[in-house]
């Protein structure tokens, strides 16, 4: 469905979309979820935070586990894998310390810059904590794939049985393919697909991801899905179906995982809508696939630690 198609839909069709969202409520689906993409931080700390900037009035305030529990109330989200946005090395420890006090954090994807002299030692230090499940590399780092320093540090992740998240637009796909081929034991997660550059272009999405999706060690984090068009929030799951169909077809049932991108997602929609749109879509694809997407696959990929409410999940 194109944006033009959506914007010319009849009121009756829009009402049907809202009804589909309601049908995907926790009571209807009963499918628990692990949100594999959240950011926790506290600008009121004495040292402040490097991100988000003070000018961002929406995000520049504390976003902590109690806040996450508040926004996810009424959803089946049981826990989260936190992804570190700060480039300050010690903020990795700050999140790990936070996790000791909040069992809703089942895993942590840290932030270290590859190619730095301290990388190996810092990785060993943080990896001693079982909640530390891997690292995220930004586009500027991923695009150095093929260079000895970057490849060596990515190999360190593989050797430690940790995962690698990669974030960026389609420019990261070719270097990510290099890493996937060079390090077949490294579990790689592409963050925030479908990318915005593919909005309304599912054929372009399929073409861009076709080869990368054949690599069994690469997974798609379907996150940051909900959009605004012309300032209007689109909460009709039908709008997103072509792109979501393409991702599930490409990566298969075992390599798609759920993420919200909270708190950044607040720029677009409330958490219930962010979750509800993908819940409605997967409710129509059958319970087995929905369970894999919402929690089973993330446990296999991140190997997160069952704790708190997640200990009730079946093995």
C-alpha positions as CSV (number, residue, x, y, z in Angstrom):
1,X,0.0,0.0,0.0
2,X,1.4,3.4,-1.0
3,X,1.0,6.6,1.0
4,X,-1.5,7.8,-1.6
5,X,-3.5,4.6,-1.1
6,X,-3.6,5.1,2.6
7,X,-4.6,8.7,2.5
8,X,-7.5,7.9,0.2
9,X,-8.8,5.0,2.3
10,X,-12.5,5.3,3.3
11,X,-13.4,6.1,6.9
12,X,-14.9,2.6,7.1
13,X,-11.5,1.1,6.2
14,X,-9.8,3.2,8.8
15,X,-12.3,2.0,11.4
16,X,-11.5,-1.5,10.5
17,X,-7.8,-0.8,11.1
18,X,-8.5,0.4,14.6
19,X,-10.6,-2.6,15.2
20,X,-7.7,-4.8,14.1
21,X,-5.5,-3.0,16.6
22,X,-8.0,-3.7,19.4
23,X,-8.2,-7.4,18.4
24,X,-4.4,-7.6,19.0
25,X,-4.7,-6.4,22.6
26,X,-2.9,-8.5,25.2
27,X,-6.1,-10.1,26.3
28,X,-6.8,-11.3,22.7
29,X,-3.3,-12.5,21.8
30,X,-1.9,-13.6,25.2
31,X,1.6,-13.4,23.7
32,X,4.3,-12.1,26.0
33,X,7.0,-9.8,24.5
34,X,10.6,-8.9,25.1
35,X,11.4,-5.5,23.8
36,X,14.9,-5.8,22.4
37,X,15.5,-2.1,21.7
38,X,15.1,0.5,24.5
39,X,17.4,3.3,25.7
40,X,17.7,4.1,29.5
41,X,19.4,7.3,30.7
42,X,19.2,10.0,33.3
43,X,20.1,13.6,32.4
44,X,19.8,14.7,36.0
45,X,23.0,12.8,36.9
46,X,25.8,15.1,38.0
47,X,27.7,14.3,34.9
48,X,24.7,14.6,32.6
49,X,24.4,12.6,29.4
50,X,26.0,12.9,26.0
51,X,22.6,12.1,24.4
52,X,19.9,13.3,23.9
53,X,20.8,17.0,23.7
54,X,19.2,19.5,26.1
55,X,17.4,21.1,23.2
56,X,15.3,17.9,22.8
57,X,12.6,18.7,25.3
58,X,10.7,15.5,24.7
59,X,13.6,13.1,25.3
60,X,16.0,15.1,27.6
61,X,14.5,13.8,30.8
62,X,15.0,10.6,32.8
63,X,13.9,7.4,31.0
64,X,14.4,4.6,33.4
65,X,12.9,1.1,34.1
66,X,10.0,2.5,36.2
67,X,9.1,4.8,33.3
68,X,9.3,1.9,30.9
69,X,7.0,-0.2,33.1
70,X,4.6,2.7,33.2
71,X,4.4,3.1,29.4
72,X,4.1,-0.7,28.8
73,X,1.4,-1.2,31.4
74,X,-1.5,-2.9,29.6
75,X,0.8,-4.5,27.1
76,X,2.3,-8.1,27.4
77,X,5.9,-6.7,27.5
78,X,7.7,-8.6,30.3
79,X,11.2,-7.3,29.9
80,X,13.8,-5.6,27.8
81,X,17.2,-5.7,26.2
82,X,18.7,-2.2,26.6
83,X,20.8,-0.8,23.7
84,X,23.3,1.8,24.8
85,X,23.2,5.1,22.9
86,X,25.9,6.8,24.9
87,X,29.5,6.7,23.7
88,X,30.9,7.2,27.2
89,X,32.6,3.9,28.1
90,X,31.6,4.1,31.7
91,X,27.9,4.4,30.8
92,X,28.1,0.7,29.9
93,X,28.7,0.0,33.6
94,X,26.0,2.5,34.5
95,X,23.4,0.4,32.7
96,X,24.8,-2.9,34.1
97,X,24.5,-1.4,37.6
98,X,21.0,-0.2,36.8
99,X,20.1,-3.8,35.7
100,X,21.2,-5.2,39.1
101,X,18.4,-3.2,40.6
102,X,15.7,-3.9,38.0
103,X,15.0,-7.4,36.9
104,X,13.0,-6.1,33.9
105,X,16.4,-5.7,32.1
106,X,17.2,-9.2,30.8
107,X,20.1,-8.1,28.6
108,X,22.3,-5.2,27.5
109,X,23.8,-4.4,24.2
110,X,26.7,-2.0,25.0
111,X,28.5,0.7,23.1
112,X,32.3,0.5,22.5
113,X,34.1,2.0,19.5
114,X,35.9,-0.7,17.5
115,X,39.5,-0.1,16.5
116,X,40.4,1.7,19.7
117,X,43.4,0.4,21.8
118,X,41.2,-0.1,24.9
119,X,38.5,-2.1,23.0
120,X,39.7,-5.6,23.9
121,X,40.2,-4.9,27.6
122,X,36.8,-3.0,27.9
123,X,35.0,-5.9,26.1
124,X,36.5,-8.5,28.5
125,X,35.6,-6.3,31.5
126,X,32.0,-5.9,30.6
127,X,31.5,-9.4,29.2
128,X,32.1,-10.8,32.7
129,X,28.6,-9.7,33.5
130,X,26.1,-12.3,32.1
131,X,23.6,-9.4,31.3
132,X,26.1,-8.0,28.8
133,X,25.0,-9.6,25.5
134,X,26.9,-7.8,22.8
135,X,27.7,-4.4,21.2
136,X,26.1,-2.1,18.7
137,X,28.3,-0.6,15.9
138,X,27.1,2.6,14.3
139,X,27.2,3.2,10.5
140,X,30.5,5.1,10.6
141,X,32.1,2.0,12.2
142,X,30.3,-0.7,10.2
143,X,31.4,0.9,7.0
144,X,35.0,0.1,8.0
145,X,34.3,-3.6,7.6
146,X,37.2,-5.2,5.7
147,X,39.8,-3.1,7.6
148,X,41.9,-5.2,9.9
149,X,41.1,-3.3,13.2
150,X,37.3,-3.4,12.7
151,X,37.3,-7.1,11.6
152,X,39.5,-8.1,14.5
153,X,37.2,-6.5,17.1
154,X,34.2,-8.0,15.5
155,X,35.9,-11.4,15.7
156,X,36.4,-10.7,19.4
157,X,32.6,-10.5,19.8
158,X,32.2,-13.8,17.9
159,X,34.9,-15.5,20.0
160,X,33.1,-14.3,23.2
161,X,29.8,-15.7,21.9
162,X,28.3,-12.2,21.9
163,X,26.1,-10.5,19.3
164,X,26.6,-7.5,17.1
165,X,23.8,-5.0,16.4
166,X,24.3,-2.7,13.4
167,X,22.5,0.6,12.9
168,X,22.3,2.9,9.8
169,X,20.5,3.1,6.5
170,X,21.1,0.9,3.4
171,X,24.7,2.0,3.3
172,X,25.5,-0.5,6.1
173,X,24.2,-3.5,4.2
174,X,27.2,-4.3,2.0
175,X,29.8,-4.0,4.9
176,X,27.4,-6.0,7.1
177,X,27.4,-8.7,4.4
178,X,31.2,-8.8,4.5
179,X,31.1,-9.3,8.3
180,X,28.4,-12.0,8.0
181,X,30.5,-13.9,5.5
182,X,33.9,-13.4,7.3
183,X,32.5,-14.3,10.7
184,X,29.7,-17.0,10.3
185,X,29.6,-17.6,14.0
186,X,28.9,-13.9,14.8
187,X,25.2,-13.3,15.4
188,X,24.4,-10.0,13.6
189,X,21.2,-8.0,14.1
190,X,20.2,-5.2,11.7
191,X,18.4,-2.6,13.8
192,X,15.3,-0.6,12.8
193,X,14.1,-2.4,9.6
194,X,12.3,-1.5,7.5
195,X,14.4,1.6,6.9
196,X,12.5,4.8,6.1
197,X,14.1,5.0,2.7
198,X,12.0,2.0,1.7
199,X,8.7,3.5,2.8
200,X,6.2,2.5,0.1
201,X,8.9,0.6,-1.8
202,X,8.7,-3.1,-0.7
203,X,10.3,-4.2,-3.9
204,X,13.3,-2.0,-3.2
205,X,13.4,-3.5,0.3
206,X,13.4,-7.0,-1.0
207,X,16.2,-6.3,-3.5
208,X,18.4,-4.5,-1.0
209,X,18.2,-7.3,1.6
210,X,18.0,-10.3,-0.7
211,X,21.6,-11.5,-0.4
212,X,22.1,-10.5,3.2
213,X,19.0,-12.3,4.3
214,X,20.4,-15.6,3.0
215,X,23.1,-15.5,5.7
216,X,21.9,-17.7,8.6
217,X,23.7,-15.5,11.2
218,X,21.9,-12.3,10.2
219,X,18.6,-11.3,11.8
220,X,16.2,-8.4,11.3
221,X,15.1,-6.3,14.3
222,X,11.7,-5.1,13.1
223,X,11.6,-1.9,15.1
224,X,10.9,1.8,14.7
225,X,8.0,0.8,12.4
226,X,5.3,3.4,13.0
227,X,5.2,6.5,10.9
228,X,3.7,9.9,10.6
229,X,2.8,11.2,7.1
230,X,2.1,14.9,6.8
231,X,2.1,15.1,10.6
232,X,-0.6,12.4,10.9
233,X,0.0,9.2,12.9
234,X,-0.7,6.1,10.8
235,X,-2.0,3.4,13.2
236,X,-3.6,1.2,10.5
237,X,-1.6,-2.1,10.4
238,X,-2.5,-2.5,6.7
239,X,-0.3,0.4,5.8
240,X,2.8,-1.5,7.1
241,X,1.8,-5.0,5.8
242,X,3.8,-5.0,2.5
243,X,7.1,-4.1,4.2
244,X,6.5,-6.5,7.1
245,X,5.5,-9.3,4.7
246,X,8.8,-8.7,2.8
247,X,10.9,-8.9,6.0
248,X,9.3,-12.1,7.2
249,X,9.5,-13.7,3.7
250,X,13.2,-12.8,3.5
251,X,14.5,-13.7,6.9
252,X,12.0,-16.4,7.8
253,X,10.3,-17.2,11.0
254,X,13.4,-17.6,13.1
255,X,15.3,-14.4,12.4
256,X,12.9,-11.6,13.1
257,X,12.7,-9.9,16.5
258,X,10.7,-7.2,18.2
259,X,11.9,-3.8,19.3
260,X,10.3,-0.5,20.0
261,X,13.1,2.0,20.0
262,X,11.7,3.6,23.1
263,X,12.2,6.3,24.2
264,X,12.9,7.7,20.7
265,X,9.6,6.2,19.6
266,X,7.8,8.8,21.7
267,X,8.5,11.3,18.9
268,X,6.1,9.3,16.7
269,X,3.5,7.5,18.9
270,X,2.6,6.2,22.3
271,X,4.1,2.9,23.3
272,X,0.8,1.1,23.0
273,X,0.5,2.1,19.4
274,X,4.1,1.1,18.6
275,X,3.5,-2.3,20.0
276,X,-0.1,-2.6,18.8
277,X,0.7,-2.1,15.1
278,X,3.1,-5.0,14.9
279,X,0.9,-7.1,17.3
280,X,-2.0,-6.7,14.9
281,X,0.1,-7.7,12.0
282,X,1.6,-10.8,13.7
283,X,-1.8,-11.8,15.1
284,X,-2.8,-12.4,11.5
285,X,0.3,-14.6,10.8
286,X,-0.4,-17.2,13.4
287,X,0.6,-17.7,17.1
288,X,3.8,-19.7,16.4
289,X,5.3,-16.9,14.3
290,X,4.1,-14.2,16.7
291,X,5.7,-16.0,19.7
292,X,9.0,-16.3,17.8
293,X,8.9,-12.6,16.8
294,X,8.0,-11.3,20.2
295,X,10.3,-13.3,22.4
296,X,11.5,-16.8,21.4
297,X,13.9,-15.6,18.6
298,X,15.4,-12.9,20.8
299,X,16.3,-15.5,23.4
300,X,18.1,-17.5,20.8
301,X,19.8,-14.6,19.2
302,X,20.8,-12.5,22.3
303,X,20.8,-15.4,24.8
304,X,19.3,-13.0,27.3
305,X,19.1,-14.0,31.0
306,X,15.6,-15.1,32.3
307,X,14.9,-13.0,35.4
308,X,11.9,-11.3,37.0
309,X,8.7,-11.9,35.1
310,X,10.5,-13.6,32.2
311,X,11.3,-16.7,34.4
312,X,7.7,-17.7,33.9
313,X,8.2,-18.2,30.1
314,X,8.5,-21.8,28.9
315,X,11.9,-23.1,28.0
